[in-house]
Each structure stands twice: as structure tokens, then as C-alpha cells.
Amino acid sequence: MQNYVLGHSNRELRRLMLQANNLRPITTRLLREIGLARGMRVVDVGCGAGDVAMLAAEMVGPTGAVLGIDRNAAAIATARERARAAGHINIEFVEGDASEMTGSRNFDLAIGRYVLVHQSDPIALIRAATTHLRPGGAVAFHEVLLLGTWWSFPLVPLWEDTSDLINRTFRSVVTCPDAGARMVEHFYNAGVELPRLFSETPVGGGPDSPLYAWAAETFRSLLPRAEEIGLVSRDEIDIDRLEDHLRQAVTAVHSQIGFAHQHCGWARI
Ligand SMILES: C[S@@+](CC[C@H](N)C(=O)[O-])C[C@H]1O[C@@H](n2cnc3c(N)ncnc32)[C@H](O)[C@@H]1O
């Protein structure tokens, strides 16, 4: 699959930024565990709107350097503009397919977030990512599991039904919905050592949880596809009020809700 399944409209790029705010603490944990430090060089494969690249740039500081790669021109333009507006002088962005690029073997870290799930050949992307690395450099991925249903206790049918629609729609378009659960296998097949792994699940409840907006905006992006494959018709879903409906349904029964599992893995070469 050549193109990113959710497109790169302004609305989708904004959704990626909302998502990035929620994912930031988990990706930060991954970067800290790897030992990312000032002065290091990082490549971000499938950088999208540039959130991981900018997070890495903050951590490596002005003496370090970050290269973001994305195969979509609109994503690269947005990432460049955001990095410029945020005052980063140490990030470069290039357009291209990261799984077909050979790197310069002088980076300390190659990282991708939410990118293996979109590959026709995830092993090729892992292999290509390692070509950027110096000996002893680290390759890392932060992936989402697009399987199953998110939970709620007490049960909130709207939350679980929404998650079911989101995951079923994603599974109809992404090539590797289980990539986050196959890092051991994919790293092995790419000739990389056994990855160190951890998983986090965003959980929430109450009126101020960011999970309602994250779920509703994700479903908004997926809605055309959900209709196309006959999962819903637009009349059944009040997409503009879904966020509020989720908030009301969850808070009415004092439910605690779980979101999609996040899997992070990394290894040195
Ligand atoms: C879900 S977005 C994630 C963006 C970013 N990593 C983040 O976490 O905010 C996936 C991005 O990866 C890009 N992408 C997917 N496969 C790629 C590849 N093989 N080479 C370059 N970019 C790729 C898509 O164009 C899209 O912008």
C-alpha cells in the first residue's frame, strides 16, 4: 500500500497531532529507556506531521540532529512548517519511502511510531531503518494494536461499540494490524536481536478524559471507509456529537475505560 490509509487532509493531520499529545509520554518513556541523550542523531521513519521528530529534537538538543522521512509530500510540508514554527534548527525532513532507502550508518537511533502497521513488508522497513545506524545504535518502534475491543467497567456499550467499529475498519485497510504484537518475530526476521518490550494502555474516565476526542476523531477519519465496507451508514452516526455522547455515556455510570494497547520495542544492532 503506497498511501497512508487515512489520507493527509488538514483534519487528519490535526488528528495526528491530538493523538501525538496523548502518545507523547509513552514515546518519551521509550526514548528514555534507550538512553537518548544530548548530541545524539535520530532518524524518524514515517514521521507524519513530525511529532516524534520534534520530541527527539528536544531530547538531543541543538548539538544533536534529527532526520524525518515520510513518503507523503503533505505530511513533510506540515512537519517542516511545524518544526520551523517551534524553532527547531536541528531537524531535516525528506520525502521518500523509508523501506527503500539506504542510510548513512551514522545515526544513534532509528525510530518509527504507528508505521509498521501500515507496511506491506514490515521486515523490509526494520531492515532499512537499521541501515541508518552506527554499530551499537538502536532501532525502535511504538505501535498500536488494532485488535479486539477496548474495555469499560462498568460496561459502556457506546464505548465498546465505537472501538469495535474503529478496529474493524482499521483492520480492513491496514496491512499489519498485529505488527505491534509481532515485534519479536519481525525483528528476528530482519536480523536484529531480540527486542526489549513494554506495553502501555491509555486509561481514563470522568468528564475531562482526552480519550473521547481521540476516539471520536479517529472514527471521523475512518467513517468514509466504515460506510464503504457496510459497517455503518452516516445517518446512524452523529459524528459531530460522538465525543460528547461518549463523555456522557462514560460519566453517567462512572466507568473506567481502556483504549488501544500501545506496544514499544527496541534493540541494538
Ligand atoms: C499513522 S502516521 C504516524 C505519523 C507519526 N509517526 C506519528 O506518530 O505521529 C503514519 C505515517 O507513516 C508514513 N509512512 C508509512 N509507511 C511509510 C514508509 N514506508 N516510508 C515513509 N513513510 C511511511 C505515512 O505516510 C504516514 O504519514
The ligand as an SDF file (V2000), in Angstrom:
LIG
                    3D

 27 29  0  0  0  0  0  0  0  0999 V2000
   -0.0920    6.9950   11.4760 C   0  0  0  0  0  0  0  0  0  0  0  0
    1.0320    8.0750   10.6960 S   0  0  0  0  0  0  0  0  0  0  0  0
    2.1550    8.2930   12.0630 C   0  0  0  0  0  0  0  0  0  0  0  0
    2.9650    9.5410   11.9830 C   0  0  0  0  0  0  0  0  0  0  0  0
    3.9750    9.7490   13.1050 C   0  0  0  0  0  0  0  0  0  0  0  0
    4.9530    8.6760   13.1670 N   0  0  0  0  0  0  0  0  0  0  0  0
    3.3050    9.9150   14.4500 C   0  0  0  0  0  0  0  0  0  0  0  0
    3.3610    9.0050   15.2570 O   0  0  0  0  0  0  0  0  0  0  0  0
    2.6940   10.9760   14.6620 O   0  0  0  0  0  0  0  0  0  0  0  0
    1.9640    7.0550    9.5960 C   0  0  0  0  0  0  0  0  0  0  0  0
    2.8500    7.8500    8.6620 C   0  0  0  0  0  0  0  0  0  0  0  0
    3.8400    6.9660    8.1210 O   0  0  0  0  0  0  0  0  0  0  0  0
    4.0270    7.2610    6.7530 C   0  0  0  0  0  0  0  0  0  0  0  0
    4.5890    6.0380    6.1600 N   0  0  0  0  0  0  0  0  0  0  0  0
    4.0660    4.7850    6.2000 C   0  0  0  0  0  0  0  0  0  0  0  0
    4.9050    3.9170    5.6250 N   0  0  0  0  0  0  0  0  0  0  0  0
    5.9870    4.6210    5.1940 C   0  0  0  0  0  0  0  0  0  0  0  0
    7.1780    4.2820    4.5180 C   0  0  0  0  0  0  0  0  0  0  0  0
    7.4400    3.0220    4.1480 N   0  0  0  0  0  0  0  0  0  0  0  0
    8.0690    5.2620    4.2400 N   0  0  0  0  0  0  0  0  0  0  0  0
    7.8110    6.5460    4.5930 C   0  0  0  0  0  0  0  0  0  0  0  0
    6.6850    6.9260    5.2290 N   0  0  0  0  0  0  0  0  0  0  0  0
    5.7780    5.9840    5.5280 C   0  0  0  0  0  0  0  0  0  0  0  0
    2.6680    7.6780    6.2470 C   0  0  0  0  0  0  0  0  0  0  0  0
    2.7560    8.4760    5.0810 O   0  0  0  0  0  0  0  0  0  0  0  0
    2.1380    8.4580    7.4610 C   0  0  0  0  0  0  0  0  0  0  0  0
    2.4460    9.8370    7.3850 O   0  0  0  0  0  0  0  0  0  0  0  0
  1  2  1  0
  2  3  1  0
  2 10  1  0
  3  4  1  0
  4  5  1  0
  5  6  1  0
  5  7  1  0
  7  8  2  0
  7  9  1  0
 10 11  1  0
 11 12  1  0
 11 26  1  0
 12 13  1  0
 13 14  1  0
 13 24  1  0
 14 15  1  0
 14 23  1  0
 15 16  2  0
 16 17  1  0
 17 18  1  0
 17 23  2  0
 18 19  1  0
 18 20  2  0
 20 21  1  0
 21 22  2  0
 22 23  1  0
 24 25  1  0
 24 26  1  0
 26 27  1  0
M  CHG  2   2   1   9  -1
M  END
$$$$
